[in-house]
């Protein structure tokens, strides 16, 4: 490569920006003493040129190289003190990935050279490594963001009340799909298959939520045990799409996927991990942030800066108190919205991003930055409202405009359908929008992301098939994963052929997913639950990149297909009724029509009194909801026996049966007020009041 005479460049934008004539490189580091830009051949294996970046304005190191074009491979070497005891970990022997790189080339090789310290030294991370990491790390690539023609300009995002989320994994969903070409299985383009799109639309899904798709890698422990970081919660770049999901190493494949979803009326959300990076704790590798400016990018232990403050359980927390780090997060989010056309984000361990001096606050810079951003204000924001730090559980604490994963909905629905005592009172609140948690600061009923299952935990099938977790395949002696699953195997642990047990499992699974889809709030389904996919009792398959987590489409039985048709039916009913588009919370008060907007009834057709709520043996509950001149009456029976139940006496009203999850309700579909009926065991009945 011919030597290029560098020019001054600009501090904005950060990253490598092609302007048609050359490339501007800009890198933030507040504590570096010197920065070098290294240019490589297209494979990233041979360094061609190296430039010293002499300009530093407001902590931004910048340089402009004319005649450089998209496709140029590069990396940084950053100089400064290596003094871990005060939080400085500069090491110019380590080639560093640009935090703003939009594309990467090459794979991470777990060699001792990728560590900033001498891995063989008894002083551990206090020692200094002189090994060059360049042959073993991915490199950054300059891209041209204007080389894709979108077809989705007419696409309009849905409102939250209309949203039905489908959480899935790019590889797991497509790897074994028989109607996807082999070359596209496990890739972004696999999700563009007509069969995939047709199925999602047939099912009634409105938004696909993808597990992490920003570049990630398997950590050293997993590699040494021949396991993979399957889920992807070890992000090391927040702009570049995951390389293993690209079939031709072209980031436009991601755009094609989103464009295909949009042109078919489907939104795309992505799961993002801004709370920590794949560099881990002080014993982790030096790949990017640690070597660029450890003190700025990470939250350090104030009493001993050699170590990190960790509210994530992953080694180190990203320092969202630093304005440059918040800027990087916001720039990343805007990039995925504006350049990749993403419709929403689910923030992993979101509490960690909202800490000031290690304490959670809604007055954090991260929250303020999101709220004032004109691009992100229009984007759906979903928080996982907890982390593992002190005061980390913050369900309901996020501001207006945010939705939150509601694990209390998950747990009480599981316990109720398991048959546990004293569940009625909490269940009542959860299925009607969890107003006790979210009804403040002008928040809406959709703020609750209702779910029973997710990637982390049992699948729906396993909830009714296993009493205990079975995680031995993870290699951690079954110590990993939650012990609080609130599951019941129906009498036999695991797979069985007993018809009675199998029927009971299906009936309870139907009741649970019906409860989810007919509850107020925003429902989220786990991909595969609609056809009773199993993970063989593993409730933490984070490292299982195999048939345990891949959806085995060709193994779907007739019974599984029938279950999927039922799920489609309930989703269709939810949409048709429009009742669940309600935004405001129920009050239980009499409205302008002279009717209560929500009332709870016992088996005698009488409204609940205190004794009913505190009856620990009660396993059946019903409510009548009124909204826009329409009445819906729900009965949920988690008893193993049929229950005699008297319909409430509403003047001049008849009751039309809309749904019976058990398909065992025998009386005529049109029933008069006050009539006594028999509610089948483990069933959900839904009536519309005429």
TORKE-918786 format. One record per atom (N, C-alpha, C): x, y, z. Coordinates in steps of 0.02 Angstrom, whole numbers, plus 50000, padded with zeros to 5 digits. Layout:
BEGIN
XYZ/...
# end
This chain:
BEGIN
500424994050000/500005000050000/500445006250000/500315010949955/500705017049951/500585021350013/501125024750033/501075029150091/500605034950076/500145036250123/499665041650115/499835047250164/499805053350140/499945059050183/499315060750223/499345059650289/498745060850330/498575068250336/497935069550349/497695076250361/497395076650431/497195082650450/496975083850519/496375079750540/495865079550498/495265075850516/494805079550562/494265076250584/493745079250626/493605074950687/493355078150739/493195074550800/492515070950794/492125072950744/491455070050737/491345068150664/491035062450651/490795057450700/491355052750722/491255049450778/491725044450801/491705038350756/492255034650755/492295028850712/492645030450647/492555026150597/492855027150531/492305029150482/492345035250455/491815037950413/492075039450343/491775036150294/491965037150224/491545042850195/491885047750161/491525053450133/491535053650057/491755048250026/491795048049953/492495049449927/492905052549969/493585054249948/494115051149993/493925049350052/494385046550101/494005044750164/494385043350217/494065041050279/494325045150338/493855047450379/494025050750442/493995045550498/494535045250537/494565040650594/494555044850658/494105043250705/494055046850768/493945041950824/494355042650878/494345037850933/494365041650999/493905039851044/493915042951111/494405039351157/494825043151191/495225040651248/495445046651288/495225047051351/495375052751393/496055052151426/496325046151431/496935045151470/497525042551429/497435041551364/497985039151322/498515044551313/499135042451302/499685046951288/499865047151214/499675041951178/499835041451107/499375036251075/499175037451013/498745032750977/499025031550907/499035025250885/499245023550818/498675020050781/498605021750717/498125018550674/498495013650629/498295007250630/498625002150591/498164999850534/498414999950472/498034997750414/498274990950392/497804986550376/497964979650357/497714978150286/497944972450260/497674970150196/496954967850207/496614965950154/495894964550159/495734958550202/496214954150214/496094948350257/496214949850330/496574955450343/496744957150411/497354953550438/497714950150394/498284946150417/498954949750411/499004954850367/499634958250355/499544965750367/499954968450412/499934975750423/500314979150367/499994984150335/500294987650278/500584994350298/500224998150339/500455004750359/500255006250431/500625010850461/500465013050528/500545020550532/500045023950562/500045031150566/499965033350639/500385037950659/500315040850726/499785046350723/499305045950768/498775051050771/498985056450819/499125062250793/499405067750834/498875072550859/498285072450829/497775077250848/497315074250902/497245078050956/496795076051010/496415082251033/495785082551016/495355088051037/494795085351080/494755087851142/494225085851188/494195078251197/494785075251203/494855068051215/494695063751154/494615066851095/494505063151034/495135063550991/495425057650978/496005057150935/495765056250863/496005060350816/495715060050749/496245061150695/496105058050638/496545058550580/496135057250517/496315060450462/495965059350399/496465056650348/496285051150315/496705048250263/496345048450196/496575052650150/496265052850084/496395046450045/495955044949999/496015039149953/495885032449987/495755032350052/495555026150085/494815024850069/494645018550055/493965016850033/493645011750079/492985010850072/492645005550109/492974998750096/493004994750147/493334988250143/494024988350176/494274994450190/494934994950223/494894991950293/495374987650309/495414984250374/495904988250418/495714989250481/496134993350525/496054991350598/496484994050639/496464993150711/496874998550744/496844998950810/497205004150847/497705001050896/498245004850909/498695003350964/498705009651007/498585008851071/498515014651115/499045014251170/499405019751179/499965020151225/499775023851289/500075021851344/499975025051408/500245020451462/500185022351525/500455018351580/500095011651587/500465006551603/500155000251624/500234999751699/499735002251735/499745002351808/499055000051833/498924993551830/498254991051851/498044993251920/498534994351965/498364996152033/498015002952037/498085007251985/497725013551983/497225013751925/497105007951895/496585007351844/496815008451773/497465009451762/497715010551694/497985004051666/497755002151606/497934995751577/498124996551502/498485001751486/498705002851417/499244997851400/499224995251339/499734990651315/499744990951238/500224994551209/500234995351136/500394988951098/500554983651134/500654977251100/499994973951082/499454976851104/498794973951091/498444978051037/498274974850982/497894978150929/497164978450952/496864984350947/496204985550977/495664986850924/495094984150937/494504985050893/494214991950906/494034995450853/493695001850858/493005000750888/492845004050945/492175003250974/491615004950926/491765009150875/491255011350828/491295007550761/491685002250759/491744998450696/491074995650676/490884996450613/490244994050587/490284987050559/490904984650551/491004977950525/491674975350550/491724968850560/492344965650583/492544960250534/493194958750532/493454953350492/493924949250536/493914942650526/494344938350566/494004935850629/494274930650657/493994927550717/494464928550777/494174928450836/494564928750897/494864921850911/495524921750920/495874915550938/496114916251010/495924911451052/496094911951123/496824909951133/497254914851121/497984914051130/498204918551187/498734916851220/498954920851277/499134928051257/499254929151192/499434935951169/498854940851174/498244938551178/497674943251179/497574946351248/497954944051297/497904946751365/498424952251375/498234957551409/498684963151421/499244961451469/499164956251507/499654954051557/499964947451536/500514945751568/500864939451555/500494933951591/500154929651554/499734924451584/500134919251623/500794919151613/501214914251647/501584917251706/501454923651720/501794926951775/501434925751841/501794924751895/501474923951960/501134930251985/501314935951953/501004942351973/500334943551938/500124938651897/499484938951863/499404945451824/498834948851833/498694954651790/499124960751806/499534960451859/499984965951873/500594965851828/500704960151795/501264959451749/501084962551682/501584963151637/501484966351573/501664961551516/501234960951467/501354956451411/501644960151352/502184957551325/502494960551266/502314956851202/501874951951206/501664948151148/501194952351104/501274951951039/500834955650992/500194951650981/499624954850992/498984951350986/498694951450916/498994955350870/498694956550804/498504950150767/498914944850768/498724938850730/498114935150757/497894937050817/497394932950852/496724936450864/496654942650841/496044946350857/495694948650793/495024949650796/494664952550739/494894959650726/494824961950664/495004968750646/494374972550625/494424979050629/493874983450609/493894984550534/493324985950504/493274986950432/492874993350417/493134997450372/492775003450350/492185001350305/491605004350316/491025002650276/490725008850244/490335007750193/489945013050162/489215011850180/488935016250221/488255015150246/487715016650195/487895019250138/487395021450090/487335016850030/487495010550039/487485005949981/486935000749985/486375002650017/485814997950022/485175001650004/484764998549963/484135001649943/483554998449981/483275002350027/482724999850069/482064999850030/481644994950046/480984994550016/480424995650067/480624997150129/480134997250184/479895004250202/479965009050157/479795015950174/479075016850195/478625012650172/477925013150191/477755009750256/478265006550286/478135002750348/478025007450406/477515005950445/477365009950504/477365005450565/477745007350617/477765003350678/477085003150711/476954997550743/476324996750780/476375000250848/475805001650876/475795004150945/475914998250991/476144999651051/476274994251099/475644990051113/475054993051121/474464988851135/474294983851081/474554984851021/474414980250966/474974975050957/475474975351000/476084971450990/476044964551022/476254959450985/476344952651011/477054950450993/477464949751045/478184948651036/478334941251033/478804939550990/479024932550980/479774932450989/480014930051047/480734929951061/481054923851030/481594925050990/481914919350957/482654920650947/482994915550921/483714915650911/483854914450837/484274918650807/484394918250735/484594911150714/485084908350748/485334901750728/484844896250749/484614896650811/484174891350837/483534890550798/483284896150771/482644895950735/482734893150664/483314894150635/483404892550563/483844886450549/484254884350598/484774879450584/484504872850557/483924870650582/483644864150561/483004864950521/482884870850496/482264872050459/482314868850390/481884864050374/481964860350311/481834864350248/481494870050254/481334873950195/481794880050185/482334880150223/482834885450215/483444882250182/483724885350130/484334882550098/484894881550148/485284876350138/485814874750185/486284880650198/486444884350145/486914889950152/486654895650195/485994895850205/485694901350243/485474899250313/485524892950328/485314890650395/485794893450447/485514895950501/485914898850554/486124906050539/485854909050486/486054915750465/485464920550465/485634926950461/485104932050456/484654930750396/484954929050339/484564927950279/484104921950285/484264917250330/483814911650340/483124913850364/483114919350402/482474921950427/482064925350373/482374926550315/481994929550259/481654924350216/481744918050233/481434912650194/480674913550192/480364912850134/479634913550129/479254909250178/479524903250192/479174898850238/479174901550309/479734904850329/479764907850395/479284913650400/479304918150351/478864923950352/478124921850351/477964917150308/477274914750303/477034911850369/477474908150402/477284905050466/477154910250520/477604915250526/477524920350577/476884924350566/476724925850503/476114929450489/475504925050502/475554918650485/475004913950499/474874913550574/475404913350614/475324912850686/475014919150716/475164924850685/474874931150710/475374935550747/476014933850744/476534937850777/476574944750745/476724949950785/476814956650756/477534959050762/477924956250809/478614958550819/479054952650836/479624952150802/480114946950816/480674950050857/480804947250915/481344949650958/481924944750955/482504947050930/483074942750920/483554943150979/483774937351003/484314937251051/484914940651021/485424942551062/485954947051039/486214945650969/486254950950929/486504950550860/487094955250850/487274959150901/487894963050898/488474958250911/489064959750883/489624954950884/489784952450954/489834945950960/489984942851024/490454937051014/490724934251069/491154928451063/491074923951124/491294917751115/491294912951171/491874914651217/491754914551283/492304916251328/492784910351337/493334911651370/493874906751374/493644900351409/493254901151461/493014895151498/492604890651453/492154893551414/491734889551370/492154886151317/492634889851289/493054886851237/493434880851264/493724881551324/494124876251351/493714870151368/493054871051376/492614865351391/492204863251330/492414865751271/492084863951208/491344865751208/491174871251240/490504873951238/490524880651202/489944883051181/489904889251145/489474894351182/489624900751171/489214906151198/488614906951153/488154902151158/487604901651110/487134907651112/486944909851171/486464915351176/486744921851148/487384923251160/487694929251133/487754935051182/487704933751247/487744939151296/488464940751317/488924940751269/489614942851280/489814947451223/489464953051218/489574957851163/490264961051169/490604961751112/491234965551113/491244971051061/490704972151025/490624977950982/489884979250974/489694985650982/488984987350984/488704990050918/489114989950865/488894992250800/488894986750748/489384982350750/489464977250698/489004971250710/488634969050659/488224962950667/488674956850678/488414951950713/488784945850727/488994942450662/489654941150656/489934938450595/489664931550578/489574927350629/489364920450615/488664920050586/488274925450591/487604925650563/487584928250491/488174929950464/488214932350395/488434926650350/488104925850294/488284920350249/488834922350200/488884928850183/489384931150135/489794936850163/489814937550229/490204942850261/489994949750238/489344950550227/489064956850203/488544959250253/488664965050285/488194967350336/487524969350307/487474970150242/486834971550211/486354965650217/486614959850234/486174954050245/485714955450305/485964958950355/485544960750412/484994965550389/485184970350348/484684975150323/484164971550280/484384966750241/483904962850200/483404959250244/483644956550300/483194953050346/482674957950373/482894963650398/482424968550426/481944970950373/482204972350314/481794974750258/481254969650241/481434963350242/480944958050227/480404957650280/480604958150343/480104958150396/479634964150389/479914969950377/479504975950372/479014975750314/479244973450257/478804973150199/478254967950208/478314963950260/477784959150277/477414961050341/477514967350363/477134969950419/477384967850487/478004965450492/478274963050555/478814967750580/478784969450645/479304973450675/479884969050696/480474972250707/481064968650730/481344972250791/481394968550846/481734970950907/482374967050915/482874970050947/483484966250962/483654966851036/483914961551063/484144961151132/484844964051135/484954969151176/485604972651178/485904972151248/486574971751249/486944970351311/487444975951323/487204981751344/487644987451357/487884987651430/487704982851469/487884982951540/488594980451554/488844976151510/489534973751516/489784971851447/490424970451441/490704968251377/491024961351385/491224958451329/491534951951331/492244951951359/492514957851374/493194958051403/493204955551475/492634955451509/492604952551576/492984956451629/493204952851680/493544956051737/494284957251723/494664958651775/495374960351767/495794954751737/495534948651737/495894943051708/495684941651636/495254945851610/495014944951541/495494947751490/495344946851426/495774949151372/495734956651362/496224959451327/496224966451307/496104966751232/495484968351214/495274968051144/495064974851118/494804979251162/494544985651139/494544990651196/493984991051233/493864996151283/494394996351337/494604990551361/495104990251415/495764993451393/495964992151332/496594994851308/496545002051284/495945004251265/495855011151241/495835016051300/495455014251351/495415018551410/495015014951464/495355010651501/495025006451551/494655010651603/494955016251623/494655020351676/494005023651654/493945025051589/493345028451564/492785023451548/492955017951517/492445013351492/492135008951546/492505007551599/492255002851650/492175006251718/491715003651757/491635005951826/492135002251870/492605005851898/493135002851939/492945002952013/493244998452049/493154998252122/493495004452151/493125008952182/493435015252206/493965014152259/493925008652295/494415007252348/495035003852321/494965000352264/495534996952233/495404996652158/495625001652120/495475002052048/495764996452006/496154992152036/496384986251999/495794981851980/495274982052023/494684977952013/494094982151990/493574978751970/492994982051940/492384981751987/491964986851980/491294986352010/490874982151962/490544977051988/490184972451945/489474971451970/488994974451936/488294973451953/487954968651905/488364965451862/488084961151809/488214953751820/488704952051863/488894945051871/489334942651815/489564947151772/489964945351713/490674948051716/490874950751773/491564952951782/491664960351789/491314964351750/491404971551751/490794974951721/490624980751749/490054984551723/490314990251679/489984991151621/490144996851579/489975003251617/490395008351611/490315014451651/489835019351618/489195018351630/488685022651600/488635029351636/489075030851684/489105037451713/489565042051673/489985039051631/490445042951591/490075045651529/490085052151516/489695054851460/489915052151392/490555050351385/490775047551321/490515040451311/490435036851366/490155030051361/489415030451347/489065035051380/488355036051364/488275038051291/488725042251268/488705044351198/488785038251152/489245033851169/489345027951127/488715023651125/488395022751184/487785018751187/487235021951144/487155028451151/486635031951113/486795031851038/487425032851021/487625032550950/487475025650922/487605020550962/487475013650940/486735012550929/486325014650977/485605013850970/485335017450909/485555023550900/485325027350841/485555024050776/486145021250776/486395017750717/485935011950698/485735008050748/485305002350734/484605004550713/484385010350735/483735012850714/483775016050644/484255020550636/484285024350574/484595020550516/485115016750529/485455013150475/485195006050466/484985002850519/484754995950516/483994995250522/483645000850536/482915001250538/482604996850592/482954995950647/482684992150704/482114996050737/481604992450762/481004995550790/481004995950866/481424991850899/481414991850972/482004988151000/482124989351065/482684986251100/482444983251166/482724977551182/482644974651249/483324975051283/483364978851338/483994980151371/484134974951425/484634970951413/484854965851462/485114969351525/484884967051583/485104969851648/485104977451646/484534980251627/484484987551616/484644991551679/484514988751737/484654992351800/485384994651804/485824990451778/486544991951781/486724998451744/486335000051693/486465006151654/486215012451688/485825011551741/485495017251773/485775018651843/486405016851853/486705017851918/487135024251920/487085027851976/487525033451990/487855032052056/488525032152056/488905030252115/488665023352140/488545019152091/488365012052101/487665010952128/487255016252132/486565015552155/486085017052098/485555013152093/485055014152040/484685020752050/484575024251994/484165030251995/483875031451926/483255033751924/482945035451860/483195042251836/483615045551877/483925051851856/484625050751828/484745044751804/485395043151775/485475046551707/486105047451687/486245050451622/485965046251566/485985039651574/485725035151522/484985036251510/484595036451564/483865037451557/483725044351528/484055049551553/483945056251527/484115056651453/484675053451434/484885053651364/484365050351318/484095044751340/483575041251300/482965045651293/482745048651349/482125052451349/482145058551305/482725061651298/482755067851259/482945066651186/483115060451168/483355059151101/482775058951052/482775063051000/482205063350954/482115057050912/482655053350901/482605047050864/482345041450908/482635040850967/482465035251011/481795036051046/481545042251049/480885043351079/480345039451041/480465038250977/479965034850936/480075027250934/480565024850972/480765017850970/480525014251033/480315008151026/480075004351084/480665002351128/480615004051192/481145002651240/480874997851293/481214992151300/481004987051348/481584985551395/481454986151459/481974984951509/481904978051541/482474974651549/482494969251597/482674972651663/482184973751707/482274978651761/482624975951823/483184972651813/483574970151870/484294968951849/484734968651898/485404966151889/485584962551955/486214960651964/486394956752023/486704961052077/486754967652066/487034972152116/486544973852172/486784977152223/486364979152279/485814983852254/485194982452274/484634986552251/484494985752178/484684979952150/484634978952078/483954977252052/483494974852095/482824973052071/482394979252070/482214981552009/481864987952001/481254987451956/480884981951962/480274981151923/479794986851939/479584990351887/479104995851895/479425002651904/480095002851908/480425009151924/480615013251863/480555010451803/480765014151744/480235019351725/480445024551690/479985030251678/479465028851625/479005033551618/478475033151568/478785032451499/478475028251458/478725026851391/479105020351386/479335017751442/479695011351444/479205005751459/479354999851431/479014993751451/479534989551489/479294984751530/479754980851571/479544973551572/480044969251571/479914962051581/479624961151651/479034958051654/478694957151718/478774949951742/479294948751781/479414941951806/478914939851859/478584944751890/478074942851939/477454940051903/477314942351843/476794939151803/477004931951789/477614930951765/477864924251750/477774919451809/477994921751868/478024917151925/477334915451951/476884920451955/476224918851984/475804914651936/475874915851871/475504911651823/475744904451828/476394903551834/476654896751842/476394893451907/476414897251961/476194894452025/475454892852025/475054897351995/474334896251993/474164889851956/474454888951897/474294883051857/474654876751882/475114877651927/475414871951962/474954869452017/474514874052039/474024872252091/474224874552160/474694879152165/474914881552230/474364885552264/474384885852330/473904889652370/474084897152371/473584901152389/473664908352400/473954912052339/473694910552281/473934913852220/473424918652190/472794918252212/472254921952179/472364929452179/472544932252236/472584939552241/473114942352193/473704939352193/474224942052149/474054940552076/473784934652062/473604933051993/473114938351966/472644940352007/472134945251985/472464951651961/472964953951997/473304960051977/473724959051913/474064953351910/474514952151853/474134951651786/473574948151785/473234947051721/472844953251699/472774958151743/472414964251725/472884970251718/473524968851708/473994974251692/474484976251745/474444973051805/474914974551860/474914981951877/474324984551891/474274991651908/474644993351972/474714988552018/475074989852080/475814991052067/476064989052009/476764989951992/476864995851944/476424996551895/476555001151840/476105007351838/475585007551878/475105013151872/475345019251911/475845022651883/476085028951911/476415032951855/476505039351865/476865043551819/476595042951747/475935042251742/475595042051676/475815036251633/476015030751665/476185024851626/475545021351603/475615017051552/475045013651523/475055006251538/474495002951524/474414995951542/474884991451502/475104993851443/475574989951402/476284989851430/476404993751483/477084994151513/477314987351537/476854983051554/477024976251577/477124971651518/477744969351509/477884964051460/477734957451495/477164954551479/476944948351510/477274942351475/477564937951514/477864931951485/477844926351537/477824920351513/477864914451556/478524910951547/478794911251486/479424908251470/479844913051428/480494912151430/480964915951388/481564911451375/482064914251341/482654910251326/482974907451390/482924911151444/483224909351508/482694905851551/482744899251558/482254895651598/481934889951558/481454886651589/481104881251556/480694883751496/480624879551446/480134880851393/479444879051421/478914880751385/478234879151407/478144871651415/478384867851368/478334860551372/478664857951435/479264860551450/479634858151508/479324860251573/478944865851573/478594867951634/478094862751657/477794859151609/477294854251627/477574847151624/478234846551613/478534839851605/479094838351654/479324843451690/479894842351736/479774845851802/479944842451856/479934845551922/480594848851938/481134846351910/481804848751925/482164850651860/482644855151866/483074856751809/483544850851795/483744850151732/484194844751711/484734847851667/485234850951700/485734854951666/486424851551664/486444845051673/487094841651677/487504842651614/487174843451556/487544844351493/487954850751493/487804855451537/488174861751540/488854861051572/488974855351604/489634854151635/489734857551701/489194859651735/489264863051799/488924859151855/488874852651846/488594848051896/487884850251918/487514852951871/486814854951882/486744860551934/487284864251945/487254869851993/486984876251961/487054876751896/486844882851862/486094882851849/485824888651833/485104889151819/484704889851883/484124892651876/483694893951934/483404887551963/483334887452028/482994881952062/482254883452074/482054889552060/481364891652071/480994891852004/480774886051982/480454885551917/479694885351920/479414883751979/478694883351988/478374878751935/478704873151924/478464868451873/478174862251905/477794858451866/477514852051889/477494847251830/477764841351840/477834836551785/477214832351771/476674833551806/476044829951796/476094822651818/476604821051857/476644814251885/477234810151861/477534811951805/478104808251777/478634813251756/479254812251776/479794816851758/480024815651686/479974820851646/480234820451578/479764817151528/480064814951473/479684811951419/479314805651443/478704804851421/478334798851438/477794797651385/477534791651383/477024789751333/476344788651364/476284789651429/475654788651463/475144793851437/474594791451409/474104795951377/473794800951427/473654798551487/473344802951536/473814808651555/474444806851568/474944811851585/475034816851528/475094814251467/475194818651409/474604823351399/474004820751407/473404824951399/473374830451453/473554828551515/473554833451569/474064838951555/474634836951528/475154841951512/474904846751459/474594844151408/474354848551354/473814853251379/473364850751421/472824854851446/473104860651488/473594859151531/473884864451573/474304869251532/474654866651481/475044871151437/474574875851400/474004873251377/473514877551343/473244882951391/473114880951452/472854885651501/473354891251514/474004889451518/474514894551532/474594899351474/474634896751414/474744901251357/474114905351343/473534902651359/472914906551354/472914912251404/473134910851465/473184916051516/473644921651492/474204919751463/474674924751436/474344929151383/474034925951335/473774929651277/473134933451291/472784931651345/472164935151362/472254939351425/472874941051442/473014945751497/473144952651469/473024957651510/473144964551489/473874966251499/474144969751450/474854971051447/475104968751379/475754968251371/476054966251307/476314959151312/476024954451275/476234947451281/476874945951242/477294941651271/477894939251237/477904931651240/477964928551181/478014921251176/478734919351162/478934913551187/479584910651169/479484906351108/479904907451057/479854903550995/479894896151010/479434892350982/479404885150992/478894883051043/478714887651088/478194885951138/477534884351104/477414887551046/476774886551013/476694879550986/477244875850979/477194868750960/477544864151010/477564866551074/477794862551130/478514859951121/478954864351100/479664862651095/479944861151164/480404856351168/480714854551232/481464855751230/481744857451288/482464857951298/482694852551346/482294847251351/482444841351392/482594843251465/482234848151490/482304849951560/482884854451576/483254856751525/483814861451537/483524868451542/483614871751599/483334878451607/483854883951602/484454882151577/484984887051568/485444885051510/485164884051450/485564881451394/485974886751358/486284891251396/486654896751368/487254894451325/487504888451339/488104885951305/487954880151258/487314878751246/487124872951207/486954874951135/487464875051093/487364876651022/487274870150984/486694867150992/486574860450965/485824859150964/485634852950953/484924851150946/484524852251010/484864853351066/484504854751128/484154861551124/484464866251088/484184872951083/483934874651013/484174871250963/483914872450895/483204869650890/482764873150857/482084870650847/482104865150794/481864859250815/481884853450771/481214853050734/481174856550679/480544857250644/480254850650619/480684846250597/480444839950569/480214834950623/480314836750686/480084832450740/479404834550767/479114839750737/478464842150761/477924837050744/477564834850796/477054829650788/476374832650770/475894828250757/475214830550743/474934834350804/475064831750864/474834835050925/475154841950932/475794842450913/476134848950917/475814853950868/475654851550808/475334855950759/474654858150782/474284853650814/473634855550842/473704860950894/474234860350935/474364865450987/474514872150954/474904872050901/475074878250866/474444881450836/473994877350810/473364880050784/472954883250839/472984880350898/472624883250955/472924890050973/473584890450976/473914896850992/473724902150940/473734900250877/473524904850824/472804907250837/472374902650857/471674904350870/471614909550925/471994908750979/471944913451035/472234920251016/472794920250979/473074926550956/472574930250911/472254926550866/471754929450822/471174932350861/470964928850913/470414931250955/470614937650991/471224937851017/471464943851052/471444949851006/471674948950944/471674954450896/470964956550876/470544951650866/469864953050842/469464956950893/469554955350957/469144958551008/469304965951017/469934967851003/470154974751012/470134976851086/469874972551128/469794974151199/470474975151232/470974971551208/471624971651240/472064977351215/471774981651171/472124987751151/472034993351202/471684991851255/471574996651309/472244999151335/472295005751347/472915008751371/472895010351445/472305012451469/472255014551539/472135008551585/472355009251646/472265003851695/471545003551719/471334997651740/470674996851771/470675000151840/470095002451861/470035005651927/469585001851974/469124997751946/468644994351989/468064998852008/468055004751980/467525009651997/466975009651944/466395012251963/465835012751916/465965018351867/465885016951803/466025021951751/465375025551732/465425029551678/464855033651658/464255029551634/464365023051619/463805018851597/463455015451655/463715016551716/463415013351774/463685006451788/464225004551753/464534998051763/465244998751789/465454993951830/466154993851851/466584991851791/467174994951785/467604992851730/467924986151743/467934984051808/468214977451825/467894975051890/467654968951889/467354965951949/467534958651953/467664956152014/467874949152025/467304945352059/467204939252036/466634935252060/466864928352085/466474925952135/466614919152161/466134914152129/466164908052154/465784902552124/465024903352134/464814907852178/464104909052189/463844914752145/464264917452103/464064923052060/464054929652097/464354929852156/464374935952196/465074939152191/465074945752199/465724949152197/466154946952256/466804946852244/467284944852295/467234949352356/467304946252414/467404949952477/468104948052503/468314951152557/468994949952583/469124942552595/468634939052621/468734932052636/468904927952574/468624929952517/468784926452455/469514927352435/469754933552443/470454934852423/470944931152467/470774930152530/471234926952577/471124919452585/470694916652545/470564909452548/471124905852511/471584902952548/472174899652519/472004893552478/471434890552489/471244884552452/470904886052386/470744892452375/470384894252314/470854893552254/470634889952204/471024888952143/470654890952080/470084894352090/469694896652033/469494903852045/469544907851993/469374914951999/469054917151933/468614922251938/468314924951877/468254932451883/468254935651826/468164942951826/467774945051765/467434950751772/467074953651717/467374960451703/467624961351642/467944967551622/467494971251573/467444977851583/467014981951541/467444987451508/467394987951442/467784992951405/467424994451340/467275000851330/466955003051268/466324999051250/465874998851298/465224995551289/465274988051278/465824985151295/465904977951286/466084974851353/465794969051367/465944965351428/466284958751409/466844957151443/467154950651437/467174947451506/467014941151507/467004937551571/467494931651567/467974931651612/468504926551614/468404921951674/468504915451665/468534910751721/469184906751713/469584906551766/470204902751766/470164897551822/470204891251803/470134885751852/470764881451851/471184882051903/471794878051907/471694871851951/471064870551969/470924864452008/470954858451962/471144852751990/471184846551951/470494843551940/469984846651969/469294844251962/468864849651928/468324847351897/467824851951871/467504855651929/467314861951918/467034866051971/466354868751950/465854868351995/465214871451982/465274878951992/465014882651944/465124889951945/464494893451921/464284898551957/463684902251939/463884908751905/463614909751845/463764915851809/463464921951845/463814927551846/463554933551880/462874935551851/462464938251895/461794940451875/461834947751851/461894948551786/461884955251757/461224956051719/460864961451732/460194962351706/460184962351630/459724958251603/459614957751531/460244955851492/460664951651521/461284949651488/461284942251473/461564940551415/461714933551399/462464932951388/462704926651394/463424925451392/463584920851333/464004923351289/464204919651230/464914916951240/464984910351238/465644907251247/466084908651187/466654911951199/467134913351145/467704908351144/467884905651203/468474901251206/468444896751266/468624890451255/468714885551309/469384882251297/469884883751338/470554881151326/470584873551331/470144870651371/470154863351380/469754859651327/469314863351292/468854860451243/468414854951273/468234855851337/467814850951371/467174854051399/467064860351384/466464863751410/465874861651368/465364858651399/464824855451362/464164859251356/463984863951401/463324867151394/463264871151330/462664873351313/462564877551254/463004883851258/463184886351200/463634892051200/463304898451224/462644899051215/462294905051238/461994903551306/462194907251357/461974906051426/461694912451456/461194911751498/460884917451530/461244919051595/461204925351615/461494927451679/461204923351736/461634921651783/461414917951842/461404910451833/461534907951772/461514900651760/462134897451791/462034891451819/462584887651847/462894883251793/463544883351788/463904879451738/464434875151772/464724870651734/465274866551760/465904868651722/466374871451759/467004873751730/467504867951730/467754865951672/468214860251669/468854861451708/469154856051731/469794856351766/470324859451721/470784863351751/471344866251715/471124869751651/470664874351658/470394877551598/470334885051606/470334888451549/470154895551545/469544896051501/469024899251527/468424900551488/468364908051477/468184909951417/468084916951401/467394917851370/466994922251400/466324923851375/466294931151355/465884932451306/465714939351290/464994940351311/464874945851346/464204947251370/463814950951317/463264948051297/462844951051246/462394956451277/
# end
